[in-house]
């Protein structure tokens, strides 16, 4: 809706980038998904996360993923590479809480995200095959505005199907790579 309002004022994006499920909106704004397809992807994406509902947690940590690596295990993983100084972790709720307590005791800025799901972690793995199957017949269009993928960390030239959206939910968000790509391409206003 906001993109449509801006376009009505003559303001159109030169490229689009979404974060996690926000990439669904980005794909719509870029012209890759019509509104009906985008709504369908949102519904299937949300359903795929229900396996972790009530068991998962996510948090933002003011450290790069590389610095966090030694503190993580199979129960807490990097969910999003946001920037050089910000990483989202995701996983089992008790393990995320323990990591946050330890980091906060060391003076590291971090905070929980208000959610009880663990997107981009092994806890959503069971829902990914169904997400891919539910969207297997998705027929996106070639984007009319450059679409930057946070799965690949760069341009998304070809239309994608259910496997793409399963990868989007199951893999870490490469937002930092997407922003870096846009900066290298000369984009300066975000």
C-alpha positions as CSV (number, residue, x, y, z in Angstrom):
1,X,0.0,0.0,0.0
2,X,2.8,2.4,0.9
3,X,4.6,1.7,-2.4
4,X,1.3,2.3,-4.3
5,X,0.8,5.6,-2.5
6,X,4.4,6.7,-3.2
7,X,4.0,5.8,-6.9
8,X,0.8,7.9,-7.0
9,X,3.0,10.8,-6.0
10,X,5.4,10.0,-8.7
11,X,8.0,8.4,-6.5
12,X,9.0,4.9,-7.8
13,X,11.8,2.7,-6.5
14,X,14.9,2.2,-8.6
15,X,15.4,-1.2,-6.9
16,X,13.7,-3.2,-4.1
17,X,15.0,-5.3,-1.2
18,X,13.0,-7.1,1.5
19,X,14.1,-8.6,4.8
20,X,12.9,-12.2,5.5
21,X,9.1,-12.3,4.8
22,X,9.5,-8.6,3.7
23,X,10.9,-10.0,0.5
24,X,7.4,-11.1,-0.4
25,X,6.3,-7.5,-0.4
26,X,9.5,-6.5,-2.3
27,X,8.6,-9.1,-4.9
28,X,5.2,-7.6,-5.3
29,X,6.5,-4.1,-5.5
30,X,9.1,-5.2,-8.1
31,X,6.3,-6.7,-10.2
32,X,7.4,-10.4,-9.8
33,X,4.3,-11.4,-7.8
34,X,0.8,-10.0,-8.3
35,X,-1.2,-9.2,-5.2
36,X,-3.0,-12.6,-5.1
37,X,0.2,-14.5,-5.4
38,X,1.9,-12.4,-2.7
39,X,-1.0,-13.0,-0.3
40,X,-0.8,-16.7,-1.0
41,X,3.0,-16.7,-0.3
42,X,2.4,-14.8,3.0
43,X,-0.2,-17.4,4.1
44,X,1.9,-20.4,3.2
45,X,5.1,-18.8,4.7
46,X,3.3,-18.1,8.0
47,X,1.9,-21.7,8.1
48,X,5.4,-23.1,7.6
49,X,6.6,-21.3,10.8
50,X,3.9,-22.8,13.1
51,X,6.0,-25.9,13.9
52,X,8.2,-23.6,16.0
53,X,5.4,-21.6,17.5
54,X,5.7,-21.5,21.3
55,X,9.1,-23.2,21.2
56,X,11.2,-20.6,19.4
57,X,12.7,-17.2,19.9
58,X,14.7,-14.6,18.1
59,X,16.9,-11.7,19.2
60,X,19.0,-8.9,17.8
61,X,22.7,-8.8,18.9
62,X,25.0,-5.8,18.3
63,X,27.8,-8.0,17.0
64,X,28.7,-9.2,13.5
65,X,27.8,-12.8,12.8
66,X,31.5,-13.7,12.6
67,X,32.1,-12.6,16.2
68,X,29.0,-14.5,17.4
69,X,29.9,-17.8,15.7
70,X,31.9,-19.2,18.6
71,X,28.9,-18.6,20.9
72,X,26.4,-20.5,18.8
73,X,25.4,-24.1,18.5
74,X,22.7,-26.3,16.9
75,X,20.1,-24.7,19.3
76,X,20.8,-21.1,18.4
77,X,21.9,-20.0,14.9
78,X,22.4,-16.9,12.9
79,X,19.1,-16.0,11.3
80,X,20.0,-12.7,9.7
81,X,23.2,-10.8,8.7
82,X,21.7,-7.3,9.1
83,X,24.8,-5.2,9.0
84,X,28.5,-5.1,10.1
85,X,27.3,-4.5,13.7
86,X,23.9,-6.2,13.9
87,X,22.9,-9.9,13.7
88,X,19.7,-11.7,14.4
89,X,19.9,-15.1,16.2
90,X,17.1,-17.6,16.2
91,X,16.4,-21.0,17.8
92,X,15.1,-22.8,20.9
93,X,13.6,-20.2,23.3
94,X,15.6,-21.3,26.4
95,X,18.9,-21.3,24.5
96,X,18.3,-17.9,23.0
97,X,17.4,-16.5,26.5
98,X,20.6,-18.0,27.9
99,X,22.7,-16.5,25.1
100,X,21.1,-13.1,25.7
101,X,21.7,-13.3,29.4
102,X,25.4,-14.2,28.9
103,X,25.9,-11.4,26.3
104,X,24.1,-8.8,28.4
105,X,26.3,-9.7,31.4
106,X,29.3,-8.9,29.2
107,X,27.8,-5.5,28.3
108,X,26.8,-6.5,24.7
109,X,23.8,-4.6,23.4
110,X,21.1,-7.2,22.5
111,X,17.4,-7.6,22.8
112,X,14.7,-10.2,22.2
113,X,12.3,-9.8,19.2
114,X,8.7,-10.2,20.2
115,X,7.9,-13.5,18.6
116,X,7.6,-17.1,19.7
117,X,8.7,-18.6,16.3
118,X,12.2,-19.2,15.2
119,X,12.4,-18.2,11.6
120,X,15.6,-19.0,9.7
121,X,16.5,-21.8,12.2
122,X,16.3,-25.6,12.3
123,X,13.0,-25.3,14.2
124,X,11.2,-24.4,10.9
125,X,12.8,-27.1,8.9
126,X,9.8,-29.5,9.2
127,X,7.5,-26.9,7.5
128,X,9.8,-26.2,4.6
129,X,8.9,-29.1,2.3
130,X,5.2,-28.3,2.6
131,X,5.9,-24.6,1.9
132,X,7.7,-25.6,-1.3
133,X,4.9,-28.0,-2.3
134,X,2.2,-25.5,-1.6
135,X,3.8,-22.9,-3.8
136,X,5.2,-25.3,-6.5
137,X,2.7,-24.0,-9.1
138,X,3.5,-20.3,-8.4
139,X,4.2,-18.5,-11.6
140,X,5.9,-15.2,-10.9
141,X,6.7,-12.7,-13.6
142,X,10.1,-11.3,-14.4
143,X,10.5,-8.3,-12.1
144,X,10.0,-4.9,-13.8
145,X,12.0,-3.2,-11.0
146,X,15.4,-4.7,-10.0
147,X,14.7,-7.2,-7.1
148,X,17.5,-7.9,-4.7
149,X,17.4,-11.3,-3.1
150,X,18.3,-11.7,0.6
151,X,18.6,-15.5,-0.1
152,X,21.3,-14.9,-2.7
153,X,22.5,-11.5,-1.5
154,X,22.2,-10.1,-5.0
155,X,19.9,-9.5,-7.9
156,X,17.0,-11.9,-8.5
157,X,16.6,-12.0,-12.3
158,X,14.6,-15.1,-12.8
159,X,11.1,-15.8,-11.4
160,X,11.0,-18.1,-8.4
161,X,8.7,-20.9,-7.1
162,X,8.0,-22.6,-3.8
163,X,11.6,-23.8,-3.4
164,X,12.8,-20.2,-3.4
165,X,10.4,-19.2,-0.6
166,X,11.4,-22.4,1.4
167,X,15.0,-21.3,1.1
168,X,14.0,-17.8,2.1
169,X,12.5,-19.0,5.4
170,X,15.0,-21.8,6.1
171,X,18.3,-20.0,5.4
172,X,19.9,-16.9,7.0
173,X,18.7,-13.6,5.7
174,X,21.6,-12.0,3.8
175,X,20.3,-8.4,4.2
176,X,23.8,-6.9,4.6
177,X,24.9,-8.5,1.3
178,X,21.8,-7.1,-0.4
179,X,22.4,-3.5,0.9
180,X,26.1,-3.8,-0.1
181,X,25.1,-4.8,-3.6
182,X,22.8,-1.8,-3.9
183,X,25.6,0.5,-2.6
184,X,28.0,-0.9,-5.2
185,X,25.4,-0.2,-7.9
186,X,25.3,3.4,-6.8
187,X,22.1,3.5,-4.8
188,X,22.4,6.1,-2.1
189,X,18.8,6.8,-0.9
190,X,17.1,4.0,1.0
